[in-house]
Amino acid sequence: MFKQRKSLRKLGMGIKSAVIAAGLLGALQAVPAYADSVHTAKNGDTFYFLAKQYGVNLDKLMKANPSIEATNIYEGLKITIPGQNMQALSVSGSEAQPLSTLKVLTADRVVQAWGKSFNYKSTVKVKATAYSAAASENGKWGPVDYYGNPLKLGTIAVDPNVIPMGTKVLVTGHSHPDLPKNAFVATATDQGGAIKGNRIDIFIPASPQKVNEFGYQDVTLYVLD
């Protein structure tokens, strides 16, 4: 009889534990989970658009992604969305998406790309090559630009007699899987002994083997205001 009571007691405790666990699980499921999430960028994404889409503060969104320049958001880029309610991440697709194709309004001196409009003052056609962060390509100073800053997407080497150092340009007409499609903003912050005349060298954050696939390409630069 004692053994039977002990078994019944164990059974009752087991049922009680299961009920409590189920209740806790239900309570946990009812509480919104707030945590950082990762958004894979699509054509046309901007920080402003993503802040509206996910209902986050624009400044917080940009601070959560310090290595991403607002003008260089491209397809496939991983963007951290801070402190998100994971139950609220499904967003209606009814919102109008920004333009993803390159469009030039010559009369207005405006070029549109990635849902943004850029005012430009001139265009320059150049022959482009590409380089990586490999030591063999960067000499004794290592993978840094002319000013000593780490090489990053958007770094280009130029002939300062043709394109002054510090000039911002929209690079178009290129083709490489590790570069943004259609266009990307770059800044002339590097130089190279072989970069003379209408030549630029584009830094690509990839292996030397992949970078070599770029070869020689004719690209057009829109010199931004």
BAFI-3210 file (N, C-alpha, C; in Angstrom, 3 decimals, decimal comma, padded with zeros to 6 digits):
// residues 225
n [1|2|3|4|5|6|7|8|9|10|11|12|13|14|15|16|17|18|19|20|21|22|23|24|25|26|27|28|29|30|31|32|33|34|35|36|37|38|39|40|41|42|43|44|45|46|47|48|49|50|51|52|53|54|55|56|57|58|59|60|61|62|63|64|65|66|67|68|69|70|71|72|73|74|75|76|77|78|79|80|81|82|83|84|85|86|87|88|89|90|91|92|93|94|95|96|97|98|99|100|101|102|103|104|105|106|107|108|109|110|111|112|113|114|115|116|117|118|119|120|121|122|123|124|125|126|127|128|129|130|131|132|133|134|135|136|137|138|139|140|141|142|143|144|145|146|147|148|149|150|151|152|153|154|155|156|157|158|159|160|161|162|163|164|165|166|167|168|169|170|171|172|173|174|175|176|177|178|179|180|181|182|183|184|185|186|187|188|189|190|191|192|193|194|195|196|197|198|199|200|201|202|203|204|205|206|207|208|209|210|211|212|213|214|215|216|217|218|219|220|221|222|223|224|225]
n.u [000,844|001,936|003,908|002,245|000,963|003,175|003,895|001,647|001,907|004,265|003,370|001,433|003,043|004,539|002,598|001,848|004,255|004,466|002,261|002,999|005,317|004,228|002,689|004,648|005,987|003,968|003,717|006,240|006,154|004,238|005,440|006,936|009,905|012,696|015,424|018,575|018,481|019,224|019,255|019,125|020,278|018,394|017,999|017,824|017,452|017,702|019,054|017,118|014,746|014,761|014,625|012,024|010,664|011,187|010,509|012,330|014,585|016,253|018,869|019,791|019,799|021,792|023,993|024,231|025,404|028,206|030,231|029,145|028,553|026,166|025,690|026,506|024,936|024,146|022,882|022,591|024,173|024,762|022,821|022,537|019,685|018,697|017,573|015,029|011,555|010,923|008,580|007,467|008,641|007,710|006,821|004,534|004,363|003,370|004,336|005,831|008,710|012,043|013,765|015,864|017,466|019,948|019,719|020,045|019,709|020,395|019,958|019,355|021,585|021,684|021,990|020,505|020,468|020,096|017,803|018,383|019,162|021,725|023,558|025,610|028,665|030,312|031,426|033,638|035,380|037,063|039,750|039,564|041,072|041,554|042,286|043,444|043,597|045,961|049,355|051,314|050,343|050,286|052,619|055,099|053,563|051,241|047,708|046,401|045,091|046,219|046,195|046,552|044,370|042,364|041,865|038,796|035,525|034,691|036,958|039,189|042,005|043,694|044,883|046,022|046,302|044,357|041,982|041,286|042,548|040,381|038,054|034,657|032,959|030,536|030,685|030,205|029,173|030,791|031,650|031,518|031,325|031,779|031,355|029,017|026,056|025,371|026,006|028,183|029,216|032,332|035,471|038,263|040,959|043,388|046,536|048,617|051,589|051,306|048,993|048,062|046,969|043,803|042,902|041,843|042,083|040,340|039,502|038,727|037,087|038,075|039,507|042,808|042,732|040,025|039,722|041,402|039,850|038,511|039,973|040,543|038,478|036,166|034,894|032,478|032,695|030,822|031,285|030,683|028,788]
n.v [-001,214|001,219|001,507|001,794|004,230|005,855|005,643|006,772|009,324|010,160|010,111|012,104|014,326|014,379|014,984|017,485|018,900|018,801|020,320|022,808|023,274|023,412|025,667|027,593|027,472|028,356|030,941|031,978|031,847|033,719|036,080|038,704|038,246|040,060|040,921|041,356|041,163|039,897|041,390|040,642|042,495|043,884|044,829|048,299|048,825|051,025|052,737|054,422|053,409|050,801|051,384|052,361|050,111|048,113|049,423|050,781|053,061|055,402|056,413|054,552|052,258|052,843|053,139|050,568|049,383|050,147|049,773|049,945|051,957|054,450|054,997|052,773|050,423|047,323|044,575|041,543|042,251|042,002|043,246|044,502|044,516|046,323|045,268|043,862|042,928|039,714|038,620|040,513|040,840|040,179|041,833|043,765|043,361|045,345|047,892|050,453|049,701|051,037|052,349|050,147|050,119|051,654|055,034|057,856|061,292|063,462|066,186|067,305|066,797|064,532|061,332|058,231|055,567|052,482|053,363|055,911|059,378|061,087|064,047|065,108|066,479|066,080|063,635|060,856|058,750|055,789|053,354|050,458|048,542|046,026|045,484|043,552|042,873|041,643|041,133|041,183|042,964|045,402|046,461|047,660|049,006|047,672|046,591|049,275|052,556|055,518|057,389|055,935|054,607|051,646|049,438|049,288|048,382|050,561|052,007|053,516|053,667|056,321|058,523|061,416|063,702|063,582|062,777|064,333|063,695|062,468|062,867|062,082|059,546|058,020|054,832|053,141|050,627|048,448|044,973|042,429|039,776|040,410|043,064|045,781|045,636|047,383|050,074|051,874|053,894|055,484|056,549|058,536|057,604|056,471|055,702|054,596|053,275|052,419|053,565|055,780|058,643|058,252|056,115|053,789|051,965|049,520|048,666|045,447|043,517|040,617|037,370|037,247|035,665|035,726|038,448|038,890|038,070|040,251|041,673|043,885|046,645|048,843|051,627|054,039|057,024|058,992|062,094|063,229|065,879]
n.w [000,000|000,804|-001,124|-003,318|-002,775|-002,846|-005,513|-006,709|-005,715|-006,929|-009,542|-009,447|-008,865|-011,173|-013,097|-012,175|-012,493|-015,255|-015,985|-014,914|-016,404|-018,946|-018,619|-018,153|-020,598|-022,288|-021,315|-021,897|-024,664|-025,107|-024,556|-026,272|-028,173|-027,912|-029,728|-031,421|-034,970|-038,262|-041,375|-044,765|-047,335|-050,049|-053,514|-053,677|-050,978|-048,194|-045,299|-044,233|-045,366|-044,277|-041,560|-041,342|-042,254|-040,313|-038,038|-036,368|-034,695|-036,725|-036,215|-034,309|-035,851|-037,747|-036,042|-035,176|-037,257|-037,881|-039,758|-042,232|-044,966|-045,655|-048,300|-049,603|-049,595|-050,648|-052,654|-050,880|-048,728|-045,220|-042,680|-039,458|-037,455|-034,832|-031,554|-032,073|-032,145|-032,652|-033,533|-035,065|-037,462|-039,947|-042,771|-044,571|-048,072|-049,590|-049,686|-051,642|-053,492|-053,580|-056,475|-058,363|-060,506|-062,645|-063,457|-065,452|-065,365|-067,429|-068,101|-065,637|-064,246|-062,570|-061,154|-060,633|-058,365|-056,591|-055,321|-054,549|-055,165|-056,812|-057,113|-059,713|-061,065|-063,211|-065,660|-065,978|-068,062|-067,547|-067,457|-065,624|-063,028|-060,470|-056,982|-054,125|-050,543|-050,185|-049,141|-051,095|-052,912|-051,757|-050,727|-048,319|-046,477|-046,005|-045,958|-046,321|-047,166|-048,970|-046,958|-044,711|-043,722|-043,139|-045,907|-047,670|-048,933|-051,498|-051,580|-053,815|-055,979|-057,557|-060,192|-058,999|-060,526|-062,373|-061,082|-058,230|-054,920|-052,403|-053,767|-054,324|-056,052|-058,236|-059,179|-062,191|-064,581|-064,153|-063,490|-061,274|-058,934|-056,238|-055,929|-055,574|-057,590|-060,642|-059,547|-057,295|-054,532|-054,313|-052,926|-053,650|-052,222|-052,388|-054,004|-056,743|-058,225|-060,871|-061,645|-063,693|-065,495|-067,123|-065,310|-062,832|-059,770|-058,201|-054,951|-053,836|-051,486|-051,264|-052,055|-053,552|-055,870|-056,649|-057,020|-059,189|-061,269|-062,142|-064,051|-066,801|-067,138|-068,733|-067,267|-066,105|-064,338|-062,162|-061,053|-057,947|-056,416]
ca.u [000,000|002,847|004,528|001,228|000,788|004,387|003,822|000,626|002,454|005,213|002,588|000,826|004,088|004,910|001,538|001,933|005,434|004,159|001,337|003,779|006,201|003,401|002,310|005,823|006,240|002,970|004,039|007,395|005,740|003,390|006,266|007,694|011,351|013,401|016,846|019,087|018,287|020,037|018,519|019,928|019,852|017,879|018,149|017,028|017,386|018,431|018,852|015,831|013,688|014,772|014,151|010,561|010,178|011,275|010,042|013,434|015,144|017,249|020,203|020,170|020,081|023,091|025,021|024,369|026,133|029,199|031,138|028,391|028,283|024,779|025,627|027,021|024,096|023,963|022,211|023,341|024,850|024,120|022,584|021,993|018,499|018,823|016,478|013,767|010,540|011,030|007,245|006,995|009,552|007,062|006,373|003,718|005,088|002,603|005,033|006,561|010,142|012,845|014,320|017,097|018,248|020,677|019,016|020,770|018,929|021,492|019,584|019,362|022,840|021,301|022,040|019,751|020,868|019,769|016,746|018,892|019,509|023,008|023,895|026,988|029,123|030,975|031,654|034,974|035,497|038,384|040,045|039,646|041,584|041,157|043,318|042,967|044,354|047,152|050,598|052,053|049,758|050,210|053,923|055,506|052,600|050,138|046,398|045,850|045,097|047,270|046,131|046,766|043,111|042,201|041,163|037,406|034,701|034,526|038,289|039,768|043,274|043,543|045,944|045,489|046,306|043,103|040,920|041,899|042,339|039,209|036,877|033,659|032,421|029,658|031,302|029,193|029,658|031,670|031,030|032,270|030,386|032,039|031,064|027,592|025,618|024,964|026,737|028,522|029,949|033,728|036,238|039,661|041,810|044,599|047,293|049,448|052,595|050,864|047,710|048,364|045,989|042,412|042,968|041,560|042,244|039,230|039,718|037,649|037,339|037,986|040,816|043,498|042,277|038,733|039,925|042,025|038,799|038,024|040,690|040,483|037,110|035,871|033,826|032,189|032,602|030,051|031,934|029,570|028,925]
ca.v [000,000|002,360|001,622|002,286|005,654|006,525|005,698|007,762|010,643|010,475|010,401|013,420|015,339|014,444|015,714|018,886|019,482|018,958|021,451|024,024|023,472|023,855|027,047|028,431|027,518|029,238|032,315|032,409|032,062|034,904|037,272|039,007|038,082|041,214|040,620|041,799|040,240|040,234|041,586|040,519|043,622|043,688|046,005|049,461|049,047|052,142|052,760|055,081|052,470|049,690|051,901|052,388|048,742|047,359|050,230|051,098|054,413|055,466|056,567|053,275|051,330|053,181|052,865|049,109|048,945|051,207|049,519|050,052|053,326|054,588|055,039|051,518|049,286|046,590|043,283|040,495|042,775|041,649|044,449|044,208|045,279|046,280|045,116|043,665|041,952|038,744|038,316|041,645|041,024|039,978|043,154|043,714|043,660|046,295|049,177|050,652|049,481|052,029|051,932|049,383|050,236|052,909|055,969|059,120|062,443|064,321|067,605|067,754|066,357|063,628|059,913|057,502|054,176|051,927|054,134|057,217|060,313|061,747|065,148|064,985|067,652|065,670|062,199|060,502|057,361|055,306|051,926|050,041|047,260|045,820|044,927|042,955|043,264|040,794|041,860|041,319|044,045|046,642|046,950|047,594|049,652|046,762|046,873|050,587|053,478|056,543|058,119|055,008|053,996|050,287|049,321|048,847|048,548|051,989|052,601|053,423|054,350|057,184|059,481|062,680|064,752|063,438|062,764|064,772|062,864|062,830|062,999|061,008|059,233|056,870|053,943|052,404|049,895|047,369|043,667|041,512|039,288|040,966|044,495|046,055|045,680|048,662|051,269|052,035|055,132|055,260|057,759|058,462|057,723|055,682|055,924|053,467|053,655|052,113|054,233|057,058|059,057|057,833|054,773|053,641|050,626|049,364|047,657|044,467|042,698|039,197|036,751|037,696|034,887|036,252|039,829|038,821|037,840|041,549|042,005|045,296|046,995|050,252|052,075|055,478|057,622|060,234|062,861|063,738|067,209]
ca.w [000,000|000,874|-002,442|-004,267|-002,497|-003,294|-006,985|-007,061|-005,389|-008,002|-010,737|-009,262|-008,982|-012,586|-013,813|-011,734|-013,141|-016,671|-016,108|-014,675|-017,557|-020,071|-018,363|-018,379|-022,032|-022,874|-020,921|-022,662|-026,056|-025,184|-024,391|-027,497|-028,047|-028,449|-029,939|-032,718|-036,074|-039,425|-042,626|-045,980|-048,163|-051,404|-054,373|-053,303|-049,534|-047,593|-043,854|-043,977|-045,730|-043,324|-040,272|-041,445|-042,444|-039,069|-036,921|-035,455|-034,803|-037,791|-035,633|-033,692|-036,941|-038,335|-035,039|-035,085|-038,447|-038,072|-040,885|-043,486|-045,381|-046,096|-049,769|-050,161|-049,245|-051,895|-052,538|-050,211|-047,553|-043,955|-041,887|-038,129|-037,051|-033,367|-030,606|-032,778|-031,770|-033,733|-034,040|-035,855|-038,581|-041,238|-043,197|-045,775|-049,301|-050,388|-049,783|-052,892|-053,360|-054,292|-057,756|-058,218|-061,728|-062,827|-064,330|-065,534|-065,812|-067,879|-068,050|-064,241|-063,632|-061,486|-061,449|-059,617|-058,172|-055,282|-054,694|-054,120|-056,237|-056,590|-058,009|-060,177|-061,803|-064,454|-065,808|-066,451|-068,504|-067,158|-067,495|-064,227|-062,569|-059,080|-056,110|-052,885|-049,355|-050,111|-048,883|-052,357|-053,698|-050,977|-050,294|-046,913|-045,587|-045,734|-046,554|-045,952|-048,287|-048,971|-045,698|-043,598|-043,302|-043,662|-047,183|-047,520|-050,120|-051,747|-051,746|-055,151|-056,211|-058,723|-060,515|-058,462|-061,541|-063,128|-060,080|-056,973|-053,738|-051,612|-054,631|-054,268|-057,376|-058,383|-060,168|-062,949|-065,752|-063,737|-063,294|-060,409|-057,916|-054,916|-055,957|-055,759|-058,980|-061,244|-059,127|-055,886|-054,239|-053,937|-052,621|-054,075|-051,037|-052,574|-055,233|-057,126|-059,208|-062,232|-061,892|-064,326|-066,498|-066,887|-064,733|-061,404|-059,222|-057,254|-053,914|-053,686|-050,287|-051,632|-052,222|-054,769|-057,021|-057,093|-057,483|-060,514|-062,267|-062,606|-065,281|-067,203|-067,520|-069,007|-066,399|-066,100|-063,005|-061,993|-059,990|-057,153|-055,797]
c.u [000,870|003,491|003,550|001,021|001,990|004,383|002,818|001,125|003,418|004,468|001,964|001,838|004,514|003,900|001,611|003,099|005,168|003,250|002,089|004,668|005,432|002,998|003,456|006,119|005,262|003,266|005,214|007,033|004,912|004,191|007,039|009,191|012,051|014,886|017,271|018,793|019,127|019,157|019,494|019,421|019,385|018,175|017,252|016,938|018,220|018,208|017,489|014,672|013,605|014,299|012,630|010,001|010,130|010,842|011,112|013,905|016,269|018,670|020,694|020,540|021,460|024,229|025,256|025,168|027,227|030,100|030,455|028,121|026,875|024,650|026,129|026,252|023,736|023,371|023,127|024,068|024,065|024,039|021,941|020,811|018,447|017,507|015,125|012,864|010,464|009,674|006,751|007,827|008,920|006,418|005,589|004,535|004,384|003,294|005,800|008,045|010,905|013,394|015,624|017,979|018,921|019,926|019,733|019,861|019,931|021,177|019,664|020,665|022,562|021,420|021,356|020,213|020,520|018,715|017,182|019,183|020,799|023,174|025,348|027,368|029,838|031,062|033,058|034,957|036,928|038,507|040,274|040,291|041,159|042,318|042,695|043,805|045,638|048,414|051,371|051,546|049,818|051,525|054,132|054,489|051,415|048,817|045,755|045,900|046,212|047,342|046,351|045,503|042,999|041,437|039,762|036,684|034,406|035,847|038,737|041,087|043,166|044,857|045,433|045,535|045,035|041,902|041,549|041,590|041,154|037,940|035,954|033,069|031,422|030,247|030,207|029,859|030,573|030,902|031,955|031,336|030,593|031,911|029,559|027,238|025,248|025,841|027,124|029,323|031,351|034,398|037,693|040,559|043,107|045,254|048,105|050,401|052,161|049,567|047,987|047,321|044,592|042,376|042,502|041,813|041,213|039,585|038,488|037,973|037,123|039,401|041,472|043,033|040,953|038,871|040,511|041,008|038,264|038,672|040,738|039,063|037,004|034,686|033,643|032,029|031,754|030,651|030,837|029,871|029,273]
c.v [001,251|002,609|002,202|003,784|006,450|006,685|006,736|009,169|011,112|010,868|011,780|014,532|015,506|015,241|017,198|019,593|019,753|020,145|022,765|024,338|023,992|025,306|028,006|028,574|028,450|030,691|032,844|032,696|033,317|036,188|037,530|038,884|039,249|040,887|041,186|040,735|040,725|040,302|041,438|041,545|043,170|044,939|047,134|049,729|050,262|052,068|053,373|054,121|051,336|050,140|051,947|050,969|047,968|048,156|050,520|052,526|054,424|055,563|055,265|052,253|051,586|052,890|051,363|048,542|049,952|051,010|049,660|051,510|053,395|054,549|053,757|050,304|048,569|045,213|042,246|040,941|042,415|042,885|044,055|045,127|045,218|046,075|044,876|042,654|040,944|038,366|039,401|041,848|040,743|041,291|043,023|044,107|044,685|047,643|049,272|050,480|050,559|051,469|051,177|049,496|051,600|053,787|057,313|060,200|063,528|065,802|068,158|067,432|065,500|062,194|059,182|056,053|053,751|052,746|055,490|058,072|061,025|062,879|064,995|066,199|067,304|064,154|061,976|059,033|056,897|053,807|051,494|048,667|047,116|045,239|044,432|043,466|042,458|041,638|042,118|042,479|045,395|047,111|046,899|048,182|048,751|047,233|048,157|051,495|054,519|057,289|057,228|054,369|052,587|050,297|048,779|049,007|050,030|052,724|052,435|054,183|055,100|057,894|060,838|063,845|064,718|063,514|063,147|063,825|063,382|062,957|061,796|060,809|058,093|056,030|053,138|051,658|048,738|046,055|042,786|041,077|039,870|042,486|044,684|046,123|047,110|049,849|051,175|053,316|054,778|056,600|057,548|058,701|056,936|056,042|054,676|053,868|053,435|052,828|055,642|057,363|058,607|056,364|054,830|052,188|050,505|048,309|046,762|043,589|041,217|038,652|037,268|036,957|035,419|037,659|039,836|038,601|039,152|041,940|043,498|045,591|048,494|050,659|053,582|055,940|058,887|060,962|063,594|065,116|067,074]
c.w [000,000|-000,483|-003,449|-004,088|-003,020|-004,813|-007,421|-006,810|-006,484|-009,268|-010,645|-009,404|-010,429|-013,391|-013,467|-012,417|-014,606|-016,896|-015,937|-015,859|-018,755|-019,892|-018,606|-019,855|-022,716|-022,563|-021,714|-024,103|-026,195|-025,068|-025,671|-027,250|-028,713|-028,538|-031,284|-033,764|-037,248|-040,666|-043,789|-046,984|-049,548|-052,214|-053,872|-051,822|-049,129|-046,086|-043,525|-044,234|-044,708|-041,941|-040,252|-041,491|-041,131|-037,842|-035,893|-035,689|-035,831|-037,241|-035,008|-034,763|-037,527|-037,347|-034,878|-036,250|-038,789|-039,286|-042,245|-043,797|-045,977|-047,615|-050,415|-049,656|-050,542|-051,615|-051,893|-048,956|-046,293|-043,065|-040,558|-037,835|-035,529|-032,638|-031,202|-032,102|-032,911|-034,300|-034,992|-037,114|-039,933|-041,630|-044,484|-046,991|-050,149|-050,527|-051,086|-052,645|-054,129|-055,591|-057,551|-059,456|-061,807|-063,829|-064,294|-066,101|-066,192|-067,730|-066,633|-063,529|-062,404|-061,978|-060,294|-059,577|-056,757|-054,554|-054,192|-055,342|-055,859|-057,592|-058,430|-061,007|-063,092|-064,498|-066,355|-066,853|-068,235|-067,407|-066,053|-064,073|-061,112|-058,289|-054,814|-051,715|-049,205|-049,942|-050,165|-053,204|-052,985|-050,374|-048,795|-045,947|-045,263|-046,338|-046,045|-047,175|-048,112|-047,639|-044,475|-043,066|-043,882|-044,992|-046,936|-048,847|-050,310|-051,836|-053,193|-055,182|-057,534|-059,035|-060,049|-059,448|-062,391|-062,186|-058,741|-055,811|-052,931|-052,435|-054,449|-055,655|-057,262|-059,502|-060,856|-064,103|-065,435|-063,628|-062,468|-059,281|-056,522|-054,874|-056,105|-057,250|-059,377|-060,850|-057,664|-055,726|-053,780|-053,682|-053,011|-052,869|-051,179|-053,900|-055,540|-058,224|-060,639|-062,601|-062,390|-065,397|-066,129|-066,476|-063,289|-061,033|-058,109|-056,216|-053,810|-052,477|-050,578|-051,794|-053,500|-056,021|-057,568|-057,646|-058,890|-061,626|-062,836|-063,929|-065,535|-067,671|-067,770|-068,144|-066,513|-064,662|-063,068|-060,800|-059,222|-056,568|-054,331]
res [m|f|k|q|r|k|s|l|r|k|l|g|m|g|i|k|s|a|v|i|a|a|g|l|l|g|a|l|q|a|v|p|a|y|a|d|s|v|h|t|a|k|n|g|d|t|f|y|f|l|a|k|q|y|g|v|n|l|d|k|l|m|k|a|n|p|s|i|e|a|t|n|i|y|e|g|l|k|i|t|i|p|g|q|n|m|q|a|l|s|v|s|g|s|e|a|q|p|l|s|t|l|k|v|l|t|a|d|r|v|v|q|a|w|g|k|s|f|n|y|k|s|t|v|k|v|k|a|t|a|y|s|a|a|a|s|e|n|g|k|w|g|p|v|d|y|y|g|n|p|l|k|l|g|t|i|a|v|d|p|n|v|i|p|m|g|t|k|v|l|v|t|g|h|s|h|p|d|l|p|k|n|a|f|v|a|t|a|t|d|q|g|g|a|i|k|g|n|r|i|d|i|f|i|p|a|s|p|q|k|v|n|e|f|g|y|q|d|v|t|l|y|v|l|d]
***
